[in-house]
Structure formats: structure tokens, C-alpha cells
Amino acid sequence: MDAAAVDPGKDIQTDGYGDFDFIVVSNRLPVDRVSGPDGESWRRSPGGLVTALAPVMAKADGAWVGWHGAPDETLDEFDHDNIHLRPVPLSADEVELYYEGFSNATLWPLYHDVVAPPEFHRTWWDAYRAVNERFAQAAAEIAAEGATVWVQDYQLQLVPQLLRKQRPDLKIGFFNHIPFPPMEIFAQLPWRRNIIAGLLGADLIGFQRSGDASNFLRCVRRFAGHTIRAQQVHVTAEDGTSHISRAEAFPISIDANQITELAQREDVVARSKQIRQELGDPDVVLLGVDRLDYTKGISHRLKAYGELLEDGRITVEGASLIQVASPSRERVEQYRLLREEVEGTVGRISGTFDTISNTAIRYLHHSYPVEEMVALYLAADVMLVTALRDGMNLVAKEYVAARTNNSGVLVLSEFAGAADQLRQAVLVNPHDIDGLKDAIVTAMQMPDREAQRRMRLMRRQVLQNDVERWSQDFLTALRNTEDA
């Protein structure tokens, strides 16, 4: 039997209105703490979301609600780069239960089609609910009358309803950066009705793909019983008030101008040439760039690449793979096991096929600044994106944006959201190892003219639909949502 959807937690309380007309609510603030010779300071976090919303913040009395990254520490509000920041404190226990637990060991695997088995623990749910209440409280306190509040991602799915109960004057948007699962998978969640009720507090719910929006609406119909017409859900609250909640796709993108400008910088171009030389200047450089996450299909990619070497279809003198696997959730057991598996596979392939002069796989378990990433994109003839399930995958779009001379080939999983926009990529089912091997060889042997035709079309799509357009499209649609 479902847990009751009508009790998202105790009511949040706020006295009067705040000062800010536009508020973003996300798990993390858009700044990182750095230590220097003059003590600690803050710098803007890298990432497309911050880049897209910073101009909106500057124009519209903007504030950002989020955790500052250090447990068991309470900070006062402060301003940074024309953005007012409202830190939300989290204890070490809450980081473990709400973030590592419910968000990333329950919701993350469930929403990624159970690539790994999700865990369901009531203590994790209790922490998730309590933290969502705290985020909603902070947003309610600083929002001006009639303000727009944009809630981000799966860690905060209860916030829209909590906000609406306390501040019905607000215009509330929510964007889900990861996939939303089919009804048959979502049904496993014991608190499925609570999550649906939380999301339906928003006037507009954005998803990466139209299929995700359809999955959500099917779940609404099945588990909440609301009337749905043309992607609009008519929601009536316990107190008799009603509103319309709309669900649709808004595919996220990248700061394409930044990537393009870096790709034309002399030092970045020189670094890309140096990378190829350090690899022994093989005929073809292949590249994978991922967080070390089980959804990214790194093991499938390595298996296909290793078999190509075993089969003799490629040689270590003719091809080299760079695999960047940035650290991710290293305190979670599944991620530690994945790292051991990946590094074991890399070791076996390299031990078997490396020569004194040539390396089969250059494995890099680091995060790199964007300049180095663009140099890698320029160095790579073939980009391998083999996600088993991915909301979008911005690496694919970054690679395309960096290829200013229209060279290079993108091998792209059909299970990544980017496949909807980048149709000229070599699309693959990463579960089909033989098909993946064929796709890699096809990409390596593609005639230059065909590769340039495909890349030109993909670059046009990425440059015309950058992250700024994504945010503008969502906020315009949010402003235009109807009242019930």
C-alpha cells in the first residue's frame, strides 16, 4: 500500500515576504570554497546551469538557495558575483542519509532504469523529507511576493508542493536533470505518491526528453488519479484550491560559445597536439569522458575496445583510447566496486597490448579544467559516449562544439538524451557489444567528407540551442503557465 501523499511533512512557516524576485533552489550553491594565501574565499562553480542563470540573476534581483558543501556548518547569507546566496546547512548524518542514501542509492538507480538495484530505507526517506522541508523554508523566507522559484533536480522533488502550501503566490518551476523512469519501474518506490505530489506543486515540470515527460504523466494518472489534458494536470489541494501543473521537455545544453572560443585558442590547440604526441601519435585517438558512474557504460566500452584489439581489427600502433573517469561518490560501495572493475579491466588490456612506444588505454581518474577538456576534444578523432541511461550527456555536445573545423566522429548511445538532438552521430546500443565494436570501427574508418557533413549538422544544432536558450525557453514557458 502506498505511503500517504497528503503529508509531505510539517508545514513550513515564514513571516511575510522576502526581497528576491527570482530564486533558484538546488542541492549545491553555485560556488566552491577555495583556500589561498589570503585565507578562504569563494569562486563560481564550473557548469552550464550557473553560466545560464547568472545573467538572469543579475537582471532580476536573484538569489540561490543550496548547500555550501561542508557538513555540520552553518553560514550566514552572502553575496557573490551579483548573486545573493542562501546556504542551507546539512549535518554529516543528513549528507549520508538524504544525499548518499535516498538521492543517490534510491532515486538515482531507480530513475536510471535500475542499472544498479535501488535500496529502500525508511530512515533515508525521513531524512530526504526533512531536508526538502529545510530547502523549501529557506526559499519561502527570501522570496518576494509573486516571485519565480526554479527548483532543480531529483534531490528536491518535494520542494514544489511544500512551497505552494506556504506561498501560493509564487510561480514555481521544477527541472529534472536526470531521466524519469517508466511507470513499471517507478512503481517500485514505496513513496511514489509523495514524490508525484511534491512535483505537482510546480506550475511547470521540465524534463530532458519527451519520453520522460510522458513517463511522468503516466505515473500521475496511475498513482494520483488527476485529470490530464494535453500535458496539463489539474491539481486540487486538500483545502479546495486548485492549479494546473504542466509537464514537457526542455533539453538542456552547454555554453557553446565558451567551448568554441577555447577550441580556437592557440595554447589549447598546441596542447591538443602535444597530447597526440605523448600517445605516440597514433593514427586514431579515441576518447571517453565520464563521471565514474555505473550508468555511463564505461565497462561496456572497454570490453568492446579490448575485443577489437584481440580480434586484430585495430592495433595499439594504430589506435589509442583516452578514458577520463572523474571521481564520483567514492563513499558509496557500488562506486568503489565500479572503480576496481574499471581499473582492473584497463590493467588487463594495457598489460596485454601495450608496447614500449604505444599505450592501448591512457586511463585518467581525475577531474580536469575546461581548457584541458577542450584540448582532449581537439586531440580525439572519435568520441565514445556509451551511456546505459543518461538524462542528456553534455560531454557529447561539448565535443561537437569543440570541432570547429567539422572533423571528428561522435559514437553516441541511443539511451542518452543527446541522441534526440544529435541524430547524425553513429548511434549505438551499448548493451550490444558486437554492434558497439562495429560502430567504433565505422567511426574510425569514416571518410572525411561524410564525417564533416555529419559534424556540420550537429554543430549547427548545438550552437543554435545553447544553455542560455534552454533557460530562456523554460522561464518563458513558466511565465506563460495558466492558473486553474
N, C-alpha and C positions, 0 to 999 in steps of 0.2 A: 504494500500500500504506500502511495506517495506521501512524503512529508508535506505538511500543510504549506501552501504557497502564500497564505494570507498573513504569515507572521515572519517578515524578513528580519525581525529584531526589534529592540525597543526603539521608540520614536526618537529621532534626533531633535535637538532643541537649539534654537537660535533666537536672539533678541533683535528684531528689526532687520535692516538691510545693510549690506556691506558697500564697498566703494567700486567694485570692478565689474565692467560690462561684459567681459569675455574671459572665461575661465577654462583652462584645460586641466583635467584630472587624470593622472597616470600613476602607475606604480612607482616610478622614479622621477625625481626632479630632472630638469634638462641641464644640470650642471654636475661637475665632478670636483671633488676637493683635491687640491694639489698642494704639496709642501715645497717650499723654496727657501732661499737664504733669508728672505724677509718674513718667514713664517708661512702659515697656511692661507690659501686663497681659493677662489672658485674659478673654474673655466667652463665654457659651454661644452656640453657633451657632443660628440660627433653623432650624426644621424639625420635622416631626411625629415623626420617629424619636427624636430627643433628648427631646422632650416626653413621648413614650410610655414611654420606658425609664428616665427619671430617677427616678421613684418606685420602680421595681423595683431599680435600682442602690442607692438609699438604704436599702432594706429588707434587701438580700441580699448585703452585702459586695461591691459591684460594681466592676468595672474595665473600662476601654475601651482597646482596642488600635487604633492608627491612626497615620497620618502627620500631622504637625502643620502641613504646608503650605509649609514653606520647604526647598528643596533644599540639599544639601551642608551640613547642620547636624544635629548630634546633641544631643538634650536628655535630661536625666535624667527619671525618672518624677516625677510631681507630682499633687497632689490639687486638685480644683476642684469646688465645689458638691456635695460628698458623693460625688464620683466619682473613683476613682483612675485616672489617665491614664498609659498606657504608650506614649510616642512611638516610632514605627518610622522610622528615618532612610531617606531616599531621596536618591540623587545626582541631579544635573541630567540625566545620561545616562539614568538609570532612569526619571525622570519622562517623558522623551521617548520611550523605548522601551517601557516597561511600561504607562504611563498613556495618553499621547497616541497611542502606536503600537498595541500589541496590544489594550488595553482599548477604545480609542475609534476606532481606524481599522480594526481587525479584528473584534472581537466586537460592538461597538455596531451597525454597519451590518448585519452578518450576522444578529444577533438581531432587528433591525427589518425583516425581510423584504427585505433588500438594496435598501432605498430608495435608498441610495448603494452603489457597489461596494466590498466589503471588500478589504483588502490582506493578503497572507500573506507574512510575512518571518520567517525562522528566528531572526534576531537579536532581533526583538521577542518571539518565543516564549521564547527563552532568558532574557530579562530578566523576563518575566512569571513564569516558573517560579522564578527566583531570588528575586524579591520576595515571592512567595507563601510560599516557604520561610522568609523572614525574619519575616513576619507569624505564621506557624504557630509558629515558635520562640518568639516573644515571648509568645504565648498559652499555650503549653505551660509556660513558665517561671513564670508567675504564677498558674496555675490550681490551686486546692486539689484534693485527692483527691475524685473523683466530682463535680466542678464541672460546671455547664452553660455551654457556649460557643455563642454565637449569631453566626454568620458572615454578613455582609451583602454581597450583590450580586456582579455579574459580574466585578469586578476580582480577586476572591479565590476562584475556583472550585476551586483545587487545595488550599486550606487544610484542608477537612474530612478528606480522605484523609491528608494529612501529619500532622495532629493525631492521627488514630486510630492510625496506625502507632506513634507515640511514646507516646501517652497513651490506651490503650484503656479506661481507667476513666472517661473523660469522656462526658457526654451532649452530643452535637453537633447543632446545628440550622443550617440554611442558608436564607436567603431571597433569592430572585431578584427584584429590584425592576423589572426590565425584562422584555419578552416572552421566551419561549423559542420558537425558530423550528420550523417543520415539519421533519420528518426530511429531506426532499429538499433543503432549504436548509442545514441543519446539516451535511449530508454533505460540503459543500464544505470544511469546516475540516480542514486536514491533521492537527491534533492532537485530533480529535474523541473518540477513545477515552481520551485523557489527561484531557480535561475531564469526561467521563462518570465515569471512575474517581474523579476528585477529588471530584465532587459526591456520589457514592455512599458516601463516607466519613461522611456525615451520617446521623444516625438519622431526621431529618425534613427534607425539602426542600420549602420553601414557594414557591408561585407566585401571581401575581396572578389568573389565570383558570384555570378547569378545563381549558380548551383547551391552556394552556401545560404543565400537568402531564401531559396526555395526549401532547403532542408529546415531552416528555422521556422518558416511558416507552416510546414507540415507538422512540426513539433508543437507549435502553438495550437493548431487545430486539434491535434490528438490529445494533448495533455492539459490544455487550458480551456478549450471549447469556445474560444471567442469567434465572432463573425469576421471573416476575412473577405475583402473585395479588392481586387487589383493591387495586391501587395500592402493593403492597408488593414490594420487590425483595430477594431472598435473595442476599446477597453473601458470597462465600467468598474470603478473602485467600490469598496465597501460602503463609503459614505454617499454613494449615488452619483458622484462626479464622474465624468467620462472624458476621454480624449482619444485621438487617433494616433496610432503608432505605425509608422511606415518602415518597411524593410526593403532595401535594394542594394545593388552592387556599386561600389566605388573603388575600382582597382588602384592601389597605391603605387607610387612611382618614386623616382630618385631626383636629386638635384643634378639634372643632366648638364647644365651649364658648367657647374664646378668640375665634373668629370671630364668634360670636353676640353676645358681650359687647361687642366692638369696634363691631359694627354698630348697637348701641343707644347708644353714647357720643355725647354732644352735639357734641363737636368733630369727630368723624368724620362724623356726619350733616351738619353745617354744611359740611364740606369737600366732601362729595359734591354738595351744591347749588352750591357755588362752581365745581366742575368743569363742571357743565352750563352755568352762566352763561358761563364762559370759552370754551365751544364755540359760543356764540351761541344757547344754549337751543333746540336743535333738537327736533323732535317725538320723535325716537327716537335714543338713543345706543346704538351697538353697541360691544362690547369684545372684544379678543383679548389674552390674556396668555400669553406663551410664553417659554421659552428660545429664542434664535435658533438653531434646530436644524432640519435638513432633514426630520426625522421629524414635525414639528409641522404641516405643511401650510399654512404662512403664505402661500406663493406662491399656492396654490390659492384661499385665502380672499380675497386681494387681487384675483386675477383675477375671481372671481365678483362681488365688490363693484364693481370698475371697470366690468364689463359691465352691471350693474344701473343704474349712472349713465348709461352710454352708451345703454342701451335706454330710458331715461326712466322706468323702473319705480320708481326712487327719485330724489330730488333732494338737492342739497347743502344746501338750506334745511331739508329735512325730516328728514335723517339725517346722522349724523356717526359715523365709526369711530375709536375709540382703539385703537391697536396698540402694546402694550408688548412689546418684544423684548429681553429681558435678555441681556447679553453671554455668550457661551459658547465655550470652546475656541478662542479667537481666533488661536492659533498654528497651528491645523490649516487647511490650504489650503482644504478643502471649505467650512469655516465662513466663511472670508474671502470666498470667492466667493458664498456664500449671502447674506452681508450686502450685498455690492454689488448682487446681483439684487433683493433686497427693497427696498433704498433707492432703486434706480433705478425700480422699479415705483411706489413711493409718490410719488416726484417727478413721474412722468408723470401719475398720476391727479390729484394735487394741482394741478399746473400747468394741467391741462385744466379742472378743475371748481371750484377754489376761487374764492370771491368775496372782496371786502374784508371782509365780515361773517361769512362761513361757511367752515369748513375741511372738506374731504372726509375727510381722514385726519390725525389727530394721531399721529405716529409717535414713539415714545419708546424709545431704545436705552439704557435704564438699568435698574438694579435698584432697587426701592423697599422701604421698611419696610412691615411688615404693616399698619400703620394706614392708609397711603396706598393700599395694595391694597384694603382693605375699603371705603374711600371710593370707589374706582373701581367696585367691585362694586355699591355702592349707586347710583352715578350711571348705571349701564348698564341699559337696558331689555332688551337682548338680549346674551347671552354666546355668543361663537363659539369652539367647540373643534373644530378640523377636522384633528386629527392623522391622518397617514397610517398610523401604528402607534404605540401607546403602551401601556406596561405598565398604567398606571391613568389618570393625569391628575388630579392633586389640585386643580388650578385649578377644574375643573368642580364638585367637591364644595365648595370654598370659596365659590364664587358662590352655590350653593344654600343653604349655611349662613348666608350674609350676608343673604339675602332674608327677613328676619323678618316682613314683612307679606305674604309669599307672592306678591309680584308678581315680574315678570320672566320671561323665557323663555330656556331653555338650548338652543342648537343644538349637538349632540354627535355626533362621528364614531363610527360603529359599530365602528371599529378601535381605539378607546380602551377600556381595561379598565373604565372607569367606566360604559360603556354597559350592562354586565351588571346594574348596580345601579340606574341612573337611567333606567329604561325610559320614564318619562313625558317625557323630553326629546324635542325634534324630532331624530330620528336621521337621519344623512346618510352617504352615501358621498362623501367629499371628492374622489375622482377624477372624479365625475360633476358637472361644473361647472354644467350646466343644472339638475340636481337640487339642487345646493347653492344656486343662485340662488333657486329656488322655496322652499327651506326658509327662507332668510333672509327672504323676503317673507312667508311664512306666519307666522314668528315675530313680525315687525314688526306684522302685522295681526291677531294672535290676540286674540279677545275676552277682556276682563279675567277674566271668570268661569272660562273654560277655562284661562287661564294660571294662575290661583290654584289651581284644582283640581290641575293637574299639579305645581306647585311645592310644594303642601302634602304631597303623597305623597312627593316626592323629599326634602324636608326631614326628614320622619319617618325615611326610610331612613338619611340621613346622620347625624342626631342619635342614632339608636339604635345605629349601627355606627361609632363613632369610632375614633381611632387607639389609644386605651387598650384598647378591646375587642379590636382586632386583635392587639395584643401579648399580651394575656391568652389569647386563643384559641390563638395559636401556641405559647406556652410551656406551656399546659396539655396540648396535643396532644403536645408534645415530651416532657414528663414521663411521658406515658402510652404512649410507644412501647415496643414489645416487644424483647426480646433474641431472637436466633435460637436 
